[in-house]
């Protein structure tokens, strides 16, 4: 048996890593700057949940465990080889080890997808057999950055590698960075600045539902907010494909009684108009996708948990739909841009 401390070279899909006495915490924001993103720290609370973050390594061991600090909540982790989820491990409250067994050694990179539900303080990788373990770089795959709300953080997914961004990334062999934050996604300028600094080959922006719920933007301000967000990203990513995805259906939010207030129907129209304006001004790698075509009113009873968020099957269905209807189109454009 041997153990390897978890280091930043093992972690993929995080924005920053905080070193503490107990171990390493992956964050999906720069953790030293959280108060600049939302003063009340609502975004920081959910950026600490490592949705889409993976521990990635090579080893000849067939029995190993990811060791972490104890937590009050149950947490589930997935072992992924290529596209395939090979095993899942659920860590009960107070326990510290997510354990995995393979039938035989593998030569390909091993990925352990971390829970999207709550924070994880990683300590070490413990191998019960084998002779080596070292970090696995992920430099050859195309990089995809996706920004969204709780529907992109996906706490109700069946397991970490079965969120919709994870399903897309696995099926299309993409290096994922998931910037989905519960109760957020209000087209925050600081998130746009963050995305502009990240290496990316494609970017998706999935917005709308929380803008209505929190009344953070209005009919007057929504289009300028999206236009400004995209322009900030474009300053550093002038040519890569960007997809703007409006909200999936939420039956009670589709039509509002107040003609001066946002509902989902108005949000979709405004987002499309903003994208059309940017395209008319020369952004020929920007695309709008109607979220009501991804999970529609006809799908609501089957795939929505509470009238707004997908259930576990719904997240996998959404992943398939976005892969086919959004990502495949953007990937064709990547090949065009790269020549």
DRENFISE-397350 format. One record per residue (C-alpha): y, x, z; residue in one letter. Coordinates in steps of 0.2 Angstrom, whole numbers, padded with zeros to 4 digits, always signed. Each point is the difference from the previous one (the first is absolute). Example, Ala and Ser with C-alpha at 12.3 -4.5 7.8 and 13.67 -1.06 7.14 Angstrom:
<recs>
-0022+0062+0039A+0017+0006-0003S
</recs>
This chain:
<recs>
+0000+0000+0000X+0018+0006-0003X+0017-0008+0000X+0016+0002-0010X+0017-0006+0006X+0008-0012-0011X+0015+0008-0009X+0013-0006-0013X-0011+0007-0014X-0013-0013+0004X+0012-0015-0001X+0005-0009-0016X+0011-0015-0003X+0011+0004+0015X+0019+0004+0000X+0000+0010+0015X-0011+0006+0014X+0005+0001+0019X-0009+0013+0010X-0003-0005+0018X-0010+0007+0014X-0015-0012-0004X+0000+0003-0018X+0009-0005-0017X+0008-0016-0004X+0002-0005-0018X+0016-0010-0004X+0005-0009-0016X+0018+0004+0003X+0009+0016+0006X-0003-0002+0018X+0015+0010+0006X+0011-0012-0010X-0006-0017+0004X+0016-0006+0007X+0008+0002-0017X-0012-0012-0008X+0002-0015+0012X+0010+0002+0016X-0011-0012+0009X-0015+0011-0005X-0010-0015-0007X-0004+0011-0015X-0005+0014+0010X-0012-0010+0010X-0010-0004-0015X+0002+0017-0009X-0010+0007+0014X-0015-0010-0006X-0008+0011-0013X-0004-0013-0014X-0006+0010-0015X-0001+0016+0009X-0016+0011-0002X-0008+0015+0008X-0007+0010-0014X-0012+0014+0000X-0015+0010-0006X-0015+0002+0010X-0019+0003-0001X-0002-0010+0016X-0009-0016-0001X+0004-0006+0018X+0018+0001+0006X+0013-0009+0010X+0019-0002-0001X+0006+0002+0018X+0016-0008+0005X+0009-0005+0016X-0005-0016+0008X+0009-0017-0003X+0001-0017+0007X-0005-0008-0017X-0016+0001-0010X+0002+0010-0016X-0010+0001-0016X-0002+0015-0012X-0008+0002-0017X-0009+0014-0007X+0003+0001-0019X-0007+0011-0014X+0009-0002-0016X+0002-0019-0003X-0014-0005+0012X+0001-0005+0018X-0016+0009+0007X+0002-0006+0018X+0011-0007+0013X+0002+0004+0019X+0008-0011+0013X+0007+0008+0015X+0001-0011+0015X+0015+0000+0012X+0000+0015+0011X-0012+0010-0011X+0004+0015-0010X-0013+0003-0014X-0002-0007-0017X-0017+0006-0005X-0008+0001-0017X-0016+0006-0008X-0004+0004-0018X-0018+0001-0007X+0003+0017-0007X+0014+0013-0002X+0013-0004-0013X+0011+0012-0011X+0014-0012-0003X+0015-0003+0012X-0004-0012+0014X+0014-0012+0005X+0002-0009+0017X+0012-0015-0003X+0009-0003+0016X+0004-0018+0008X+0015-0009-0006X+0001-0010+0016X+0007+0012+0013X+0004+0019+0003X-0013+0014+0000X+0002+0016+0009X-0013+0012-0008X-0008+0014+0009X-0014+0008-0009X-0014-0002-0012X-0017+0004+0009X-0015+0005-0011X-0017-0002+0008X-0008+0010-0014X+0005+0010-0015X+0010+0017-0001X+0017-0004-0007X+0015-0012-0001X+0016+0003-0009X+0015-0010-0006X-0002-0008-0018X+0016+0001-0010X+0004-0016-0010X+0012+0008-0014X-0009-0005-0016X+0001-0019+0002X+0015-0010-0005X+0011-0005+0014X+0004-0018+0004X+0014-0005+0012X+0000-0019+0005X+0013-0008+0011X-0002-0017+0008X-0002-0011+0015X-0014-0006+0011X-0009-0006-0015X+0000+0019-0005X-0005+0006+0017X-0014-0012+0000X-0006-0001+0018X-0011-0015-0004X-0010+0010-0013X-0019+0002+0003X+0002+0018+0003X+0012+0015-0004X-0006+0004-0017X-0001-0019-0005X+0019-0003+0001X+0007-0004-0017X+0009+0017-0002X-0016+0008+0005X-0010-0010-0012X+0012+0004-0014X+0000+0019+0005X-0019+0001+0000X-0003-0009-0016X+0013+0009-0010X-0003+0017+0009X+0018+0002+0006X+0008+0010+0014X+0008-0014+0011X+0015+0000+0011X+0002-0018+0008X+0017-0004+0006X-0004-0018+0005X+0007-0005+0017X-0002-0016+0010X+0015-0011+0002X+0010+0012-0012X+0003+0004-0018X+0018-0006-0001X+0004+0013-0014X+0006+0012+0013X+0011+0014-0008X-0008+0013+0011X-0017-0004-0007X+0006+0001-0017X+0007+0018+0004X-0017+0004+0008X-0010-0006-0016X+0012+0010-0010X-0005+0016+0009X-0019-0003-0002X-0011+0007-0014X-0005-0015-0011X-0007-0004-0017X+0002-0019+0003X+0009-0011+0012X-0001-0018+0005X+0012-0011+0010X-0007-0016+0007X+0014-0010+0008X+0005-0017+0004X-0009-0009+0014X+0009+0008+0015X+0017-0001-0008X-0002-0019+0001X-0008+0000+0017X+0014+0011+0008X+0014-0006-0011X+0004+0018-0002X+0007-0002-0018X+0007-0015-0009X+0002-0007-0018X+0016+0011-0001X-0007+0016+0007X-0019+0001-0006X+0003+0006-0018X+0013+0013+0005X-0012+0006+0014X-0015+0002-0012X+0011+0008-0014X+0007+0013+0013X-0018+0003+0007X-0007+0004-0018X+0015+0010-0004X-0002+0011+0015X-0018+0003-0004X+0004+0004-0018X+0012+0014+0005X-0015+0010+0004X-0013-0008-0011X+0009-0004-0016X-0015-0003-0012X-0015-0006+0010X-0006-0018-0001X+0006-0011+0014X-0007-0018+0002X+0010-0013+0010X-0013-0013+0006X+0007-0016+0008X-0009-0010+0014X-0017-0008-0002X+0001-0018+0004X+0003-0008+0017X+0000-0018-0002X+0012-0005+0013X+0013+0013-0007X-0001-0004-0018X+0014-0013+0000X+0014-0002+0012X+0011-0015+0002X+0016+0010+0002X+0006+0005-0018X+0011+0014+0007X-0015+0008+0010X-0014+0011-0007X-0017-0006-0002X-0014+0009-0009X+0003-0009-0017X+0018+0006+0001X-0005+0017+0006X-0011+0003-0015X+0013-0006-0012X+0013+0012+0008X-0012+0015+0000X-0005-0003-0018X+0019-0001-0005X+0004+0016+0009X-0014+0009-0009X+0006-0007-0016X+0017+0006+0003X-0006+0018+0004X-0011+0000-0016X+0015-0006-0010X+0010+0015+0007X-0014+0013-0006X-0014+0000+0013X-0014-0002-0012X-0013+0004+0013X+0003-0014+0012X-0010-0015+0000X-0001-0017+0009X-0016-0009+0005X+0000-0017+0007X-0010-0001+0016X-0004-0018-0002X-0012+0005-0014X-0009+0012+0012X-0004-0013+0013X+0005-0017-0006X+0002-0017+0008X-0018-0004-0007X-0006+0015+0010X+0008-0004+0016X-0013-0009+0009X-0013+0013-0004X+0009+0016+0003X+0015-0003+0012X-0003+0001+0019X+0015-0008+0006X+0009-0007-0015X+0009+0017-0002X-0012+0015+0003X-0016+0003-0010X-0016-0001+0010X-0013+0014-0002X-0007-0006-0016X+0018-0004-0006X+0005+0018+0002X-0015+0006-0011X+0004-0013-0013X+0019+0005+0000X-0006+0018-0002X-0010-0004-0015X+0014-0011-0008X+0013+0014+0003X-0011+0013-0007X-0003-0010-0016X+0017-0008-0002X+0012+0013+0007X-0007+0017+0002X-0009+0001-0016X+0016-0003-0009X+0009+0013+0009X-0014+0013-0002X+0002-0003-0019X+0018+0004+0002X-0003+0016+0010X-0010+0007-0015X+0014-0004-0011X+0013+0008+0011X-0011+0015+0002X-0003+0001-0018X
</recs>
